[in-house]
Amino acid sequence: MRIDNTAFSLYMRCPKLYLERYEAKDFLGQPDIRRAGVPAGVEESTAKAEDVKQAAGLLSVLHNGSDAPTVQHTGIERKPDDSSSTGRAFGKRFHELLENRHRVQLGLLPRTFRPLVDAKLESEAQSVFAQYEQHWLGDPLRTLGAEAQYTLPLPGSAHELTVRIDRIVRFPDGTIGPQDSKTESTPGNNSRENWASRTQASLYLWALEQLQPKERVSRLVVDVITRGNTKRAPIFYRSDDITRSRADLEDAIRNVIRVADEIEHWRGLGWWPSNMNICKDGWKRCDMYDLHVLGRTEGNLRLYQPAEQYLET
């Protein structure tokens, strides 16, 4: 199977999170879909029939009001609230502006992107990007690649790893590395401490080594863009010292292969384990709480939408 860091991370949190996000279409209509509130003593056949009926309701949700076949969608995600929707739109637009900046540096034609429908948010994205460019005038990192997706075989297995690297750079010391750009609304979510152990760093470094075997891949750069607000201006900084040992890289790849093996196992079995302890953990509430705890009702299903496909197929 083909796997990427997001799929790997979701599975590690809870296999059923992975299932909903990536393979919900394969789960629809299965009689073991969880349904909260089935009274004790109800015949199993009755409960199963009701589950199938509720699962069928998700088909109409995934149709999204059109006649397009449902099978084009491979999973679902919770509909974002206003604040998260705005943050996602800002981040996507900023990455588009950043991608074209890197394409120009490579001597490539910029891609055509539509401005945001929200004129105020588009103005903010353009303003923050202008400040970003000013901040990084004389950037010591040289662009070697921009917003590219790569799929590589995972050694000793039949699986493949897909990575989408925002930018490949050459450092002043002659080595190269991947750069991942992160937009955030509040500072602190992308500190060096946060990234010191993330699997994404290991996978990007390993992938670049496979892609550029004659180069020395030294480290990952985390390029952080924190949006401003009424009390402070935007903040820009980079952590360009995220490294991994050879043992770290090998361990990360073995872990990804293990997860891919398990996904294929559960898929073939038709049953998926879950980690119900994270459905509600302190103040954190899982996006799939309504489906996995309260029940797969028509009303709850309408809280979800077809998952956005961020990787090229």
Secondary structure, 3 states (H helix, E strand, C coil): CEEEHHHHHHHHHCHHHHHHHHHHHHHCCCCCCCCCCCCCCCCHHHHHHHHHHHHHHHHHHHHCCCCCCHHHCCCEEECCCHHHHHHHHHHHHHHHHHHHHHHHHCCCCCCCCCCCCCHHHHHHHHHHHHHHHHHCCCCCCEEEEEEEEEEEECCCCCCEEEEEEEEEEECCCCCEEEEEEEEECCCCCCCHHHHCCCHHHHHHHHHHHHHCCCCCECCEEEEEEECCCCCCCCEEEEEEEECCCHHHHHHHHHHHHHHHHHHHHHHHHCCCCCCHHHCEECCEECCCHHHHHHCCCHHHHCCEEECCCCCCC
